[in-house]
């Protein structure tokens, strides 16, 4: 299988400030700091502005039907902009010392990477390097592997602001909608390809260690292969594209070889993630999961143990975990 990528070159980081992003009140399950901006300033390799043009008008109209009540934000990526339709945008903490965990995020079908800039900035403000990796016309999950390769390249490039800044041994795959399904697929392919020849475009770089998968509102156009990393699958009761009754058996259910959690946010539509993060019920849960799988001991009891407290105060209509998650324990 031959895959050709048109990769956007990394640009000079643009300094920004952290965005305030309260999470749900979870009865102590979430660190109180998650209701405020993270401690780090954030830079990015791209800029976003309000989406304009015929293609943007159509996408804004479709987004409103799927629960977005604020205008979409876009980068210059095609087809809305005049830039390439394939690339990787980085968001990273500028004031955090040492190497930082990596999150490779894949947007959904036809979604401009700018839609998720606020989410990426919020994660970066908590110390994560976030790579939003996109490819407009992909069917197989090329963009997930592209993001991994680009992160490795930037980490080793002395000209990059990310040189030596990424802890590739703490890598999380994430995504929204079809991008969430592709994140799970990448993790599954990484497991299944052990010892089996695969095209270079579908290999995880040897420097990378996958520690988790965060799937926000996944679709079910494909059946994921088995995952061996802790996985959080999340959707909402008002999400018609990622219906909880289908997602639970078809996406969450097959994950039996690793701890997995399934969360249904009360009242959340499919594109709630692009609304202000102060209103998105999964904002705090996502940060806490990223902290958990990358080794933050203060986040562990939100997900494991006999008295885990993630269900919170009514923000979630359903929260379940599989047998490996129930058998897990926090470090002493």
C-alpha positions in Angstrom: 0.0 0.0 0.0 1.5 3.3 -1.1 0.5 6.4 0.8 1.7 9.9 -0.1 1.6 12.6 2.5 1.8 16.4 1.9 3.2 17.5 5.2 3.0 21.1 6.4 6.3 22.5 7.7 6.4 23.5 11.3 6.3 27.3 11.8 7.7 29.5 14.5 5.7 29.0 17.8 3.2 31.8 18.5 3.0 32.7 22.2 -0.4 32.6 23.7 -2.0 32.5 27.1 -3.8 29.5 28.7 -7.6 29.3 28.4 -9.9 28.9 31.4 -11.6 25.6 31.1 -13.6 24.4 34.1 -14.4 20.7 34.2 -17.5 19.1 35.7 -17.9 19.1 39.5 -17.1 15.6 40.4 -17.4 15.3 44.1 -13.7 15.2 44.6 -12.9 13.0 41.6 -11.3 15.8 39.7 -8.5 18.0 41.0 -10.0 21.4 41.8 -7.4 23.0 39.6 -9.1 21.5 36.5 -11.8 24.1 36.9 -9.2 26.8 36.3 -6.6 27.4 33.6 -3.6 25.0 33.7 -0.3 26.4 35.2 1.6 26.7 31.9 1.6 29.3 29.1 1.0 27.8 25.6 2.5 28.3 22.2 1.3 27.0 18.8 2.6 26.4 15.3 -0.5 27.7 13.7 -3.1 30.4 14.0 -6.9 30.2 14.1 -9.6 32.6 13.2 -13.3 32.5 12.5 -14.1 30.2 9.6 -15.2 32.1 6.5 -16.2 31.2 2.9 -18.7 28.9 1.2 -17.2 25.7 2.6 -17.1 27.3 6.1 -20.8 28.4 5.8 -21.8 24.8 5.0 -19.8 23.4 7.8 -21.1 26.0 10.3 -24.6 25.1 9.4 -24.0 21.4 9.8 -22.2 22.0 13.1 -25.2 23.9 14.4 -27.4 20.8 13.6 -24.9 18.7 15.7 -25.0 21.0 18.7 -22.3 23.7 18.1 -23.7 27.0 19.3 -20.6 29.1 18.7 -19.0 29.9 15.3 -16.3 27.4 14.3 -12.6 28.4 14.4 -10.3 27.4 11.5 -6.7 27.3 10.5 -5.6 27.9 6.9 -5.9 24.2 6.1 -7.9 23.3 2.9 -10.6 23.2 1.8 -11.7 26.1 3.9 -8.3 27.8 3.7 -5.6 27.9 1.0 -3.2 25.7 2.9 -2.5 22.0 2.5 -5.3 19.5 3.5 -2.8 17.3 5.3 -0.5 18.3 8.2 0.3 18.4 11.9 -0.3 21.4 14.2 1.5 21.5 17.5 0.4 23.1 20.8 2.8 23.0 23.6 3.6 24.4 27.1 6.3 27.0 27.0 6.9 27.3 30.8 6.9 23.6 31.7 10.3 22.2 32.5 11.7 18.9 31.2 10.1 16.5 28.6 6.4 16.6 28.4 3.9 13.8 27.5 2.5 13.7 24.0 -1.1 13.6 22.8 -1.7 12.9 19.1 -5.2 14.1 18.3 -7.1 13.2 15.1 -10.1 15.4 14.1 -13.2 13.9 12.6 -14.1 13.7 8.9 -14.1 17.1 7.1 -13.3 18.8 10.4 -10.8 21.7 10.2 -8.0 21.2 12.8 -8.8 24.7 14.1 -12.1 23.4 15.6 -10.0 21.7 18.3 -7.5 24.5 19.0 -9.2 25.5 22.3 -9.1 21.8 23.5 -5.5 21.5 22.4 -4.5 24.7 24.2 -6.3 23.5 27.3 -4.4 20.2 27.4 -1.1 22.0 26.7 -1.8 24.4 29.6 -1.7 21.3 31.8 1.7 20.2 30.5 1.0 18.1 27.4 2.5 18.5 23.9 -0.5 18.2 21.6 -0.2 17.3 17.9 -3.4 17.8 15.9 -2.8 15.5 12.9 -5.2 15.7 9.9 -5.6 14.3 6.4 -8.7 15.3 4.5 -9.2 12.3 2.3 -8.0 9.4 4.4 -9.9 6.1 4.9 -7.4 4.1 6.9 -6.0 5.9 9.9 -2.9 7.5 8.2 -3.2 10.7 10.1 -2.6 9.1 13.5 0.6 7.5 12.3 1.6 10.8 10.6 1.2 12.6 13.9 3.5 10.1 15.7 6.2 10.4 13.0 6.1 14.2 13.0 6.3 14.3 16.8 9.4 12.1 16.6 10.9 14.3 13.9 10.3 17.6 15.8 11.7 16.1 19.0 14.9 15.3 17.2 15.2 18.6 15.2 17.5 21.2 16.7 15.7 23.9 14.7 12.3 23.0 16.3 11.0 24.7 19.5 10.0 21.1 20.5 13.6 19.8 20.2 14.1 17.4 23.2 10.9 18.5 24.8 8.6 15.5 24.1 8.5 12.4 26.3 7.7 9.9 23.5 7.5 7.1 26.1 4.3 8.7 27.4 2.2 9.0 24.2 -1.6 9.1 24.2 -3.7 8.7 21.0 -6.9 10.8 21.0 -9.6 12.0 18.6 -13.1 13.1 18.0 -15.8 11.3 15.9 -14.2 9.4 13.1 -10.9 10.6 14.5 -11.7 8.9 17.8 -12.3 5.6 15.9 -9.0 6.1 14.1 -7.2 6.7 17.3 -8.4 3.3 18.5 -7.6 1.7 15.2 -4.0 3.0 15.4 -3.6 1.5 18.9 -5.1 -1.7 17.6 -2.8 -1.8 14.5 0.2 -1.2 16.8 -0.7 -4.3 18.8 -1.6 -6.5 15.8 1.5 -5.5 13.8 4.0 -6.8 16.3 6.2 -9.1 14.3 4.0 -8.7 11.2 5.3 -6.8 8.1 3.3 -3.6 7.6 3.7 -0.6 5.3 6.0 2.1 6.7 3.0 4.5 6.9 1.3 2.2 9.4 4.1 1.6 11.9 4.6 3.2 15.3 8.1 4.7 15.6 10.3 2.6 17.9 10.9 5.6 20.1 7.2 5.8 20.9 5.4 4.0 23.7 1.6 4.2 23.7 0.1 4.6 27.2 -3.5 5.4 26.5 -6.4 6.2 24.1 -8.9 8.9 24.6 -11.9 8.5 22.2 -14.4 11.4 22.2 -17.7 10.7 20.5 -16.4 7.9 18.2 -18.3 6.7 15.2 -18.8 3.0 14.3 -18.0 3.0 10.6 -15.3 0.4 11.3 -14.8 -2.2 14.1 -11.7 -1.4 16.1 -9.0 -4.0 16.5 -8.1 -5.1 20.0 -6.4 -2.4 22.1 -3.8 -3.0 24.8 -3.6 0.5 26.3 -6.0 2.0 28.9 -8.8 3.5 26.9 -11.6 6.1 27.8 -14.5 6.1 25.4 -16.9 9.0 25.9 -20.1 10.2 24.2 -23.3 12.1 25.2 -27.0 11.4 25.6 -27.8 14.0 22.9 -25.2 12.7 20.4 -27.0 11.2 17.4 -23.8 10.5 15.4 -22.2 8.7 18.3 -25.2 7.0 19.9 -24.4 5.5 23.3 -26.5 2.4 22.7 -24.3 1.5 19.7 -21.0 2.8 20.9 -21.0 0.8 24.2 -21.2 -2.7 22.5 -19.3 -1.9 19.3 -16.4 0.4 20.5 -16.1 0.0 24.2 -17.2 -3.6 24.4 -14.4 -5.2 22.4 -11.7 -3.7 24.6 -11.0 -6.5 27.0 -7.2 -6.8 27.0 -6.7 -3.4 28.8 -8.5 -1.2 31.3 -11.4 0.7 29.7 -14.0 3.1 30.8 -17.2 4.2 29.1 -18.7 7.6 29.9 -21.9 9.2 28.7 -22.3 12.9 29.4 -25.8 14.0 30.2 -27.2 16.3 27.4 -24.0 16.5 25.3 -24.5 16.6 21.5 -21.9 15.4 19.0 -20.1 18.7 18.5 -20.3 19.9 22.1 -16.5 19.6 22.1 -16.2 22.8 20.0 -18.4 24.8 22.3 -16.8 26.8 25.1 -14.9 24.3 27.3 -16.5 25.8 30.3 -19.8 24.2 29.2 -18.4 20.9 27.9 -19.0 18.2 30.5 -16.0 16.1 29.5 -13.4 18.9 29.8 -12.2 17.9 33.3 -12.5 14.2 32.7 -10.3 14.3 29.6 -7.6 16.2 31.5 -7.8 13.8 34.4 -7.5 10.8 32.1 -4.5 12.2 30.3 -2.9 12.8 33.7 -3.8 9.3 34.8 -2.4 7.4 31.9 0.8 9.4 31.8 1.6 8.6 35.4 0.3 11.4 37.6 -0.5 9.6 40.9 -3.0 12.2 42.0 -5.3 11.3 39.1 -5.4 7.6 39.7 -8.3 7.3 42.1 -10.6 9.0 39.6 -10.5 5.8 37.5 -9.5 2.8 39.7 -10.0 1.4 43.1 -13.2 0.3 45.0 -14.3 3.8 45.7 -13.6 5.6 42.5 -15.6 8.8 42.2 -15.8 9.7 38.5 -19.6 9.6 38.2 -19.7 13.0 40.0 -22.7 15.0 40.7 -25.0 14.1 37.8 -22.9 15.3 34.9 -22.9 11.8 33.5 -25.9 9.6 32.6 -23.7 6.4 32.6 -20.2 5.5 33.6 -18.9 1.9 33.5 -15.5 0.2 33.5 -14.4 -3.2 32.3 -12.9 -6.1 34.2 -9.3 -5.1 33.8 -10.1 -1.6 35.0 -12.0 -3.0 38.0 -8.9 -5.2 38.8 -6.5 -2.2 38.7 -5.0 -0.5 41.7 -3.3 2.8 42.3 0.4 2.8 43.2 1.0 2.5 46.9 
